[in-house]
Amino acid sequence: MWAFNTPPPTQPPSLFNPPRTPPKLPSSSLTLNPSISTSTHNNNQLIQSLCKQGNFKQAFKLLSQEPDPSQRTYELLILSCAHQNSLSLAQSLHSHISENGFDQDPFLATKLISMYAALDSLDDARKVFDKTRKRTIFVWNALFRALTLASSGEEVFGLYRKMNRTGIPSDRFTYTYVLKACVASECLVSLLKKGKEIHAHILRHGFEAHVYIMTTLVNMYAMFGCVSHASFVFGKMPVRNVVSWSAMIACYAKNGKAFEALELFRDMMVETHDSFPNSVTMVSVLQACAALAALEQGKLIHAYILRRGLDSVLPVINTLITMYSRCGKLELGQRIFYRMEKRDVVSWNSLISSYGVHGFGKKAMQIFQEMIDQGVSPSPVTFVSVLGACSHAGLVEEGKRLFESMRKEHGIYPSVEHYACMVDLLGRANRLEEAAKIIDEMRIEPGAKVWGSLLGSCRIHCNVELAERASSRLFQLEPTNAGNYVLLADIYAEAKMWDEVKRVRKLLETRSLQKIPGRSWIELKRKIYSFVSVEELNPQVEQIQSFLIKLSAEMKEKGYMPQTKVVLYDLDEGEKEQILLGHSEKRALAFGLINANKGETIRITKNLRLCEDCHSFTKFISKFANKEILVRDVNRIHHFQNGVCSCGDYW
């Protein structure tokens, strides 16, 4: 999150952005001399010089002797309080300002609000605002910024309406802060609606050409997952800078549009001549490469990072670890990790997660212990990574011990994500009743992730009773998520409960919900090709389908049996087999077999869980075509070689 929030536009230090480190003047120019005049002018000058030097105690001591402090003197003292991180000193100074009649100075009110915001004292900031009668736009903006930093988004909108009623026009800072307030706390639907209202205000008042405002708007829509809105705003921007491009690339990368993220990055490289991609851009692009298992693209990006000298930026290196491991090159990710001169907790999390998605749960736990031994405190994300690794490897008892250690040994209270990991861990191991018990005993409200983990496990083990319980809650929590209905229908189909399958499908139709279509990507010769589970305009589609039919027939002779149970519809076996051959990952695999060079590893990414039939099909291909095949689905990485999958048929 840190990398993609658009920073507010640079403002003069006299407005809202106090310098974090006061400039130091030569000590010789600040030596106190008894012969110096004690006139007001000299005292003010001396206090200001002491503040700039960092000698705050002496500056405040002199303030008590100054009968007529200037506005500039108070300004530097305010900045000093923020720099010293002293609330008591700040409150004393505030009292001094009020006693000297400066409490109605809008400029100093702005500085005081910003000071209290820096000191996390929002109540004091509000009091300054409430007592200021001559409120300029700068005073309003200072409070908007303070409230946004404190995640009090709802309050910002009430004040914004109040400001509009007073007739004070918004400026570019106002719109930036108010848009940030939409996502300052939780991304609620009500706040998205307010964000759209602000968008309308921006257009009505002619600010649509302002690059900072429009970039913040792109970020706001991206945080809500409104990719089409963000793309529309970006497309209409008359001027774009590196922050704008980075914001839109990040929007695609974070919202399941990795292919589009890479395309936009290519456009950026072609269209921009006066600015270069920065570390923020590269993190998003690497994330997109990881999502698509686009190893060759990732290598090109890595080379660019080295040329631009961005290999010293910690977030970039951390993402490189993830990129290589998600592309099946775990050893390269590990090599980068151990060559790092400096690591943070995210670096460790990246490596732990990398081992987890490959199914190396014990190795992930070993890295976790190595992290603890080196004195690095785990974060909540660390436990999500290591519990996920245990889940992929079926390490139930180890996962339970880790879960218990969170609070007892590390002082981290489990969140919904951690409970979801535990439910997934137990559910995959067919300990569904134990998983359900964890949900019943949760001290926080189980969210959609927790119930979704239970439903997914019920799909693996065909537990109708628990599936109905989980889906009932999910239909309330996520009424428009078609995936939950499809999973329940899958479970009913597995149990041959065809009337229930029809009922669930009818619910999908009446609620106008559509299942996310299966889509797979394959990288060949540095190009990425996309395949879907329905007919598409592909120059090789007929050749691919013909090839698959022939391949399936040959594999049946060698023992392959199509697992038609994964087809929901009550059809004959031949029709079900035809549906199975249309799965996107099979089409991508056939395309790879036709076009890949001899000895080249085939890398495929799937946007959904790999079905049992495609898993079995790919195992056969890896053996009889003597091909190394890597398939990454939403759960983990499957490494097929010589008829065996690295997951051990446990995914």
Secondary structure, DSSP 8 states (H G I E B T S, - for coil): -TTTS-------TTTT---SS-----GGGG---TTS---HHHHHHHHHHHHHHT-HHHHHHHHTT-SS--HHHHHHHHHHHHHHT-HHHHHHHHHHHHHTT-TT-HHHHHHHHHHHHHTT-HHHHHHHHHH-SS--HHHHHHHHHHHHHTT-HHHHHHHHHHHHHHT----HHHHHHHHHHHTSS---HHHHHHHHHHHHHHHHTT-TT-HHHHHHHHHHHHHTT-HHHHHHHHHH-SS--HHHHHHHHHHHHHTT-HHHHHHHHHHHHHH-SS----HHHHHHHHHHHHHHT-HHHHHHHHHHHHHTT-TT-HHHHHHHHHHHHHTT-HHHHHHHHHH-SS--HHHHHHHHHHHHHTT-HHHHHHHHHHHHHTT----HHHHHHHHHHHHHHT-HHHHHHHHHHHHHHH-----HHHHHHHHHHHHHTT-HHHHHHHHHT-SS---HHHHHHHHHHHHHHT-HHHHHHHHHHHHHH-TT-HHHHHHHHHHHHHTT-HHHHHHHHHHHHHTT------EEEEEETTEEEEEESS----TTHHHHHHHHHHHHHHHHHTT----GGG--S---HHHHHHHHHT-HHHHHHHHHHHHS-TT--EEEEESS---HHHHHHHHHHHHHTT--EEEE-SS-EEEEETTEETTTT--
